[in-house]
Amino acid sequence: MINCYLFFNDSVLVEKVTPILDRLGDTISGHTILDVKQFNSIEDFRRDLIIADYGSFQLLETENVDIDSYKKIFLIGEVETEEDDNLVYINQKHLLTSITQYVSDFLENGLAKVEYIKFKLEKLLVDLPLPCNLLILKSRDKFSEFKLAGEKLSTETIKKLESKTINSVFIKNEDFPKMMEFLNKNREISDIFDEKILIDTVAALHEFVIEMGFDERIVKLIKNLHKNIENQYTDKDIRRLLARFKGTQGSFIYNHSFLTSMIALSVGENFSWMNYENREKIYLASILHDLGFRKKENAFKEYLGKEKIGQLPQEDQDDILAHPSRFSKILENSKNIHPDVIKMIELHHGLDGENSYPKMVNESEINPLILLFVISHEFSVGLYKQNFNAAKVPSLINGLKLRFKEGKYKTLLGNFETTINTIFLA
């Protein structure tokens, strides 16, 4: 277990950082420090990580807290992000993405030196053969085995432990990969979505993408595109669709759609054919492409792939697999929607080989604009799947290269990779 101490003058920063730590699982325990003198009572073996703002850090020095006894201190402020011995300076503008990356790296390195790793009982799975031994902490440094690999954990056993105020069990460090594979493979599909980042307001969403590294100019471009589209389309059906999209604010559909347009329009800056008309097509396809879901919560499940989608209830399967064609057919009746926009919506899951749905599409059937939209959509879905961890962007790009490596795909992916690397890795 890694102990992390949050020490901020600004309570808003605590509210921003705490959910990040929660998403990183049971291997890290967050503690909010209200008085600098509390640091003096922390035992040496618990001095792992401090996350503080610059003003609070100065209090540590004033109180003569032994900062060298902590393995890492993440210092947040108006500074360039850099590392100096056990101090890591993090620019406040990059708070969400940088904290996730640096804490994840710290955990990965820190866990290598930890003999036992803690798991909350509520995270464990019952009635399935365990991949490794489970242990209970008897005293400060003494553990005893209570379930062996291959045995099953029952609901009754968990209740008995909880009745004895035991809320966590431990595994040996070397068993951690096996346990994580076991949990990820067997947990309920619905549980996968509880840990993903959601942004509640439009303003926060704009702030989030700028923090990730996107150009603020593209955010302004999107605002203007939306305003112009609202003024341009007087057709009642189109205006109803725009209102429907606006009604999804704060949901996965809205955030994912906005992010898809940010990615496509950012990459589109590299192409001479990306004129105003094509920018408008990209934006319209982005905000409309997932409105074909009958149940909006199913939109969050589209990145599961056909195999896992096939494990869902039949009604949900039908909703997910048919949403591209269902909605594109509705739009075909509109004289105001360009055929390219309809094609983007119809085919945005159609270029993924055997995982394509509702049908697999050949690259000869599409133009570069449609291809840009599809790849941007896939990258947007991938960012959610990896919880916006910038450290995993290279592997995400490599995955796209393997899937889109021929002909038109290969040519466009070169510019795509260059732009994404500039945004996330510069």
C-alpha positions in Angstrom: 0.0 0.0 0.0 1.4 3.4 -1.0 0.4 6.3 1.2 -0.3 9.7 -0.4 -0.7 12.9 1.5 -2.7 15.8 0.0 -1.8 19.2 1.4 -3.4 22.2 -0.3 -4.5 25.7 0.6 -7.1 25.5 -2.1 -9.9 22.9 -1.4 -10.8 22.9 -5.1 -7.4 21.2 -5.8 -8.2 18.5 -3.2 -11.5 17.9 -5.0 -9.7 17.6 -8.4 -6.9 15.3 -7.2 -8.9 12.9 -4.9 -10.9 11.3 -7.7 -7.7 10.7 -9.7 -6.3 8.7 -6.7 -9.5 6.8 -6.3 -9.4 5.7 -9.9 -5.9 4.2 -9.4 -7.3 1.5 -7.2 -6.5 -0.1 -3.8 -2.7 0.2 -4.2 -2.8 3.8 -3.0 -4.3 5.3 0.1 -5.0 9.1 0.0 -4.9 11.2 3.2 -5.9 14.9 3.4 -3.6 16.9 5.6 -5.3 20.0 7.2 -2.4 21.1 9.6 1.2 21.0 8.6 2.1 19.7 12.1 0.4 16.4 11.2 3.4 15.5 9.0 5.6 15.2 12.1 3.5 12.4 13.5 3.6 10.2 10.3 5.7 7.1 10.8 8.8 6.7 8.7 7.6 3.6 6.9 4.4 5.4 5.8 6.3 8.4 4.2 5.7 7.7 0.5 4.2 10.5 -1.5 3.1 14.2 -0.9 1.0 16.2 -3.4 1.0 19.9 -2.5 0.6 23.3 -4.0 3.5 25.8 -3.7 2.1 27.8 -0.8 1.6 24.7 1.3 5.0 23.4 0.4 6.6 26.5 1.9 4.8 25.7 5.2 6.5 22.3 5.1 9.9 24.1 5.0 8.8 26.5 7.7 7.8 23.7 10.0 11.1 21.8 9.3 9.3 18.8 7.9 11.9 16.3 6.7 10.9 16.3 3.0 13.9 14.2 2.1 12.3 11.3 4.0 9.5 11.1 1.5 10.0 9.1 -1.7 8.4 11.8 -3.9 6.7 15.2 -3.6 4.5 16.4 -6.4 4.5 20.2 -6.3 1.7 22.0 -8.2 1.9 25.6 -9.3 2.6 28.0 -12.2 5.9 26.2 -13.1 7.3 24.2 -15.9 6.7 20.5 -15.4 10.1 18.9 -14.5 11.7 16.5 -12.1 14.4 17.4 -9.6 15.5 14.5 -7.3 12.5 13.6 -5.2 10.6 16.8 -6.2 8.4 16.8 -9.3 7.1 20.2 -10.4 3.8 20.0 -12.2 2.2 22.9 -14.1 -1.3 23.5 -12.7 -2.7 23.8 -16.2 -1.8 20.1 -16.8 -3.0 18.9 -13.4 -5.4 16.1 -14.4 -3.2 14.5 -17.0 0.1 14.9 -15.3 -1.0 13.7 -11.9 -2.5 10.6 -13.4 0.7 9.9 -15.3 3.2 10.7 -12.5 1.3 8.9 -9.8 0.9 5.8 -12.0 4.6 5.8 -12.7 5.3 6.2 -9.0 3.0 3.3 -8.1 4.6 1.1 -10.8 8.0 1.7 -9.4 6.9 1.7 -5.7 5.0 -1.6 -5.9 8.2 -3.3 -7.1 9.6 -2.7 -3.5 6.4 -3.7 -1.7 6.1 -7.3 -0.5 2.3 -7.3 -0.1 -0.5 -5.5 -2.0 -3.8 -4.6 -0.5 -7.3 -5.2 -2.1 -10.6 -4.1 -0.7 -13.1 -6.9 -0.2 -15.7 -5.0 -2.3 -13.4 -5.3 -5.3 -13.0 -9.1 -5.2 -15.1 -11.6 -7.1 -17.1 -14.4 -5.5 -17.7 -18.0 -6.5 -14.8 -18.1 -9.0 -11.4 -20.0 -8.5 -8.9 -17.5 -7.2 -5.7 -17.0 -9.2 -3.5 -16.7 -6.1 -3.4 -17.0 -2.3 -5.3 -14.4 -0.3 -3.8 -13.2 3.0 -5.1 -11.4 6.1 -3.0 -8.9 8.1 -2.7 -10.3 11.6 -0.5 -7.6 13.0 1.7 -4.8 11.7 4.1 -7.1 9.7 2.5 -10.5 10.1 0.2 -12.0 7.4 -1.6 -15.4 7.3 -3.1 -17.2 4.4 -6.9 -17.8 4.5 -7.7 -18.7 0.9 -5.4 -20.6 -1.5 -5.2 -20.4 -5.2 -7.9 -22.4 -6.9 -10.3 -22.0 -3.9 -13.4 -19.8 -4.2 -14.4 -16.8 -2.1 -18.0 -16.8 -1.0 -20.3 -14.0 0.0 -20.7 -15.6 3.4 -16.9 -15.5 3.9 -16.8 -11.8 3.0 -19.6 -11.1 5.5 -17.7 -13.0 8.2 -14.6 -10.9 7.6 -16.5 -7.7 7.6 -18.2 -8.6 10.9 -14.6 -8.8 12.3 -14.0 -5.3 10.8 -11.7 -6.8 8.2 -12.4 -4.8 5.0 -9.3 -5.7 3.0 -7.1 -8.7 2.1 -3.6 -8.9 0.7 -1.7 -10.7 -2.0 2.0 -11.2 -2.6 3.6 -8.7 -5.0 4.5 -11.3 -7.6 0.8 -12.3 -7.8 -0.4 -8.8 -8.6 -0.4 -9.3 -12.5 -2.4 -12.5 -12.1 -4.9 -10.9 -9.8 -5.4 -7.9 -12.1 -5.9 -10.1 -15.1 -8.4 -12.2 -13.1 -10.4 -9.1 -12.1 -10.4 -7.5 -15.5 -11.4 -10.7 -17.3 -14.2 -11.7 -15.0 -15.8 -8.6 -13.5 -19.2 -7.5 -14.8 -19.1 -5.4 -18.0 -21.1 -2.7 -16.3 -18.4 -2.2 -13.7 -15.8 -1.3 -16.3 -17.4 2.1 -16.8 -17.5 3.3 -13.2 -13.8 4.5 -13.3 -13.8 6.6 -16.5 -13.4 10.3 -16.5 -16.6 12.3 -17.0 -16.8 16.0 -17.2 -20.0 17.6 -16.0 -20.0 21.0 -17.7 -19.1 22.4 -21.1 -16.7 24.9 -19.6 -14.9 22.1 -17.7 -14.7 20.0 -20.9 -13.1 22.9 -22.8 -10.6 23.4 -19.9 -9.9 19.6 -19.9 -9.0 19.3 -23.6 -6.8 22.4 -23.4 -5.0 20.9 -20.4 -4.4 17.7 -22.4 -2.5 19.8 -25.0 -5.1 20.7 -27.6 -4.9 24.2 -29.2 -7.4 26.6 -27.7 -7.9 27.9 -31.2 -9.6 24.7 -32.1 -12.0 25.0 -29.2 -12.9 28.5 -30.5 -13.3 27.1 -34.0 -15.8 24.5 -32.7 -17.8 27.1 -30.8 -18.1 29.2 -34.1 -19.0 26.1 -36.1 -21.8 25.2 -33.7 -23.1 28.8 -33.7 -23.0 29.0 -37.5 -24.8 25.6 -37.9 -27.5 26.8 -35.5 -28.0 29.9 -37.6 -27.7 28.1 -40.9 -30.1 25.2 -40.4 -33.7 26.2 -40.1 -35.2 22.8 -40.8 -37.2 21.7 -37.8 -35.8 18.2 -37.8 -32.2 19.4 -37.8 -32.9 21.9 -35.1 -34.5 19.1 -33.0 -31.3 17.1 -33.4 -29.1 20.0 -32.3 -31.3 20.4 -29.3 -31.1 16.7 -28.6 -27.3 16.9 -28.7 -27.3 19.9 -26.4 -29.4 17.8 -24.0 -26.6 15.3 -23.6 -24.2 17.8 -22.0 -22.2 16.2 -19.2 -22.7 12.7 -20.6 -20.3 10.4 -22.4 -22.0 11.1 -25.7 -21.4 14.8 -25.5 -17.9 14.6 -24.2 -16.8 11.8 -26.6 -18.5 13.7 -29.6 -16.7 16.9 -28.7 -13.4 15.1 -28.3 -13.8 13.4 -31.7 -14.3 16.7 -33.3 -11.3 18.2 -31.5 -9.0 15.4 -32.7 -10.3 15.4 -36.3 -10.1 19.2 -36.7 -6.7 19.3 -35.1 -5.3 16.7 -37.5 -7.2 18.3 -40.4 -5.0 21.4 -40.1 -2.3 19.3 -42.0 -4.4 18.9 -45.1 -5.0 21.4 -47.9 -8.5 20.0 -48.6 -9.6 20.9 -45.0 -11.7 23.9 -46.0 -14.6 25.4 -44.0 -17.2 23.1 -45.6 -15.2 20.0 -44.6 -14.7 21.3 -41.1 -18.5 21.7 -40.8 -19.0 18.2 -42.1 -16.6 16.8 -39.4 -18.3 18.7 -36.7 -21.8 17.7 -37.7 -20.8 14.1 -38.0 -19.2 14.3 -34.5 -22.2 15.7 -32.7 -24.7 13.5 -34.5 -23.0 10.1 -34.8 -24.1 8.6 -31.5 -27.6 10.1 -31.4 -28.8 6.8 -32.9 -28.7 5.0 -29.5 -32.1 4.2 -28.0 -30.4 4.0 -24.6 -27.7 6.6 -24.2 -25.9 4.6 -21.6 -25.1 2.1 -24.3 -22.9 4.6 -26.0 -20.3 4.1 -23.2 -20.0 0.4 -24.2 -19.2 0.8 -27.9 -15.5 0.3 -27.2 -15.9 -3.2 -25.8 -15.6 -4.8 -29.2 -18.0 -7.3 -30.8 -17.0 -10.2 -28.6 -17.8 -8.4 -25.3 -20.8 -6.7 -26.8 -22.1 -10.2 -27.5 -22.1 -10.8 -23.7 -24.6 -8.0 -23.1 -28.4 -8.5 -23.0 -29.9 -8.9 -26.5 -31.7 -5.6 -26.4 -28.4 -3.8 -25.6 -26.5 -5.7 -28.3 -29.1 -4.7 -30.9 -29.0 -1.1 -29.8 -25.2 -0.9 -30.0 -24.6 -2.8 -33.3 -27.4 -1.1 -35.2 -27.0 2.5 -34.0 -24.8 3.7 -37.0 -27.1 2.4 -39.7 -30.3 3.2 -37.8 -29.5 6.9 -37.5 -27.9 7.3 -40.9 -31.1 6.0 -42.6 -33.1 8.6 -40.7 -30.8 11.4 -41.9 -31.0 10.2 -45.5 -34.4 11.8 -45.7 -32.9 15.2 -44.9 -32.0 17.4 -47.9 -29.8 19.6 -45.6 -27.3 17.0 -44.5 -24.4 16.4 -46.9 -23.9 12.7 -48.0 -20.4 12.8 -46.5 -21.8 13.4 -43.0 -24.3 10.6 -43.4 -21.5 8.3 -44.6 -19.3 9.2 -41.6 -22.2 8.3 -39.3 -23.0 5.1 -41.1 -19.4 3.8 -41.3 -17.8 5.0 -38.1 -17.6 1.4 -36.9 -17.1 -0.1 -40.3 -13.3 0.0 -40.8 -12.2 -2.3 -38.1 -11.9 -5.7 -39.9 -13.7 -8.5 -38.2 -14.7 -6.2 -35.4 -16.7 -3.9 -37.8 -20.4 -3.4 -37.4 -23.0 -3.3 -38.7 -20.9 -4.2 -41.8 -17.3 -4.2 -42.8 -16.4 -1.5 -45.3 -13.6 -1.5 -47.9 -11.3 1.6 -48.1 -12.2 2.1 -51.7 -15.7 3.1 -50.5 -14.5 6.1 -48.5 -12.8 9.4 -49.1 -10.0 10.9 -46.9 -12.4 13.1 -45.0 -14.5 10.0 -43.9 -11.3 8.2 -43.0 -10.1 11.1 -40.9 -13.3 11.0 -39.0 -13.2 7.2 -38.4 -9.6 7.2 -37.1 -10.3 10.3 -34.9 -13.4 8.5 -33.5 -11.3 5.4 -32.8 -8.6 7.4 -31.0 -11.3 9.2 -29.0 -12.7 5.9 -27.9 -9.2 4.7 -27.1 -8.5 7.7 -24.9 -11.6 6.9 -22.8 -10.6 3.2 -22.6 -7.2 4.1 -21.3 -8.7 6.8 -19.0 -6.8 9.6 -20.7 -3.4 8.4 -19.6 -0.9 10.3 -21.8 1.8 7.6 -21.1 -0.3 5.1 -23.1 -0.8 7.3 -26.2 2.1 5.7 -28.1 0.7 2.2 -27.6 -2.7 3.6 -28.7 -1.2 5.0 -31.9 0.7 1.7 -32.5 -2.6 -0.1 -32.2 -4.2 2.2 -34.9 -1.2 1.6 -37.1 -1.7 -2.1 -37.0 -5.4 -1.7 -37.8 -5.1 1.0 -40.5 -1.8 0.2 -42.2 -2.7 -0.1 -45.9 -3.2 2.4 -48.7 -5.1 5.6 -47.8 -4.9 4.6 -44.1 -1.1 4.6 -44.0 -0.8 8.0 -45.7 -3.3 9.7 -43.4 -1.9 8.0 -40.2 1.5 9.7 -40.7 0.0 13.2 -40.3 -2.3 11.9 -37.6 0.6 10.5 -35.5 2.6 13.7 -35.9 -0.3 15.9 -34.6 -1.2 13.6 -31.7 2.5 13.4 -30.6 2.6 17.2 -30.6 -0.5 17.4 -28.5 0.2 14.7 -25.9 3.9 14.1 -25.9 5.6 17.5 -26.7 
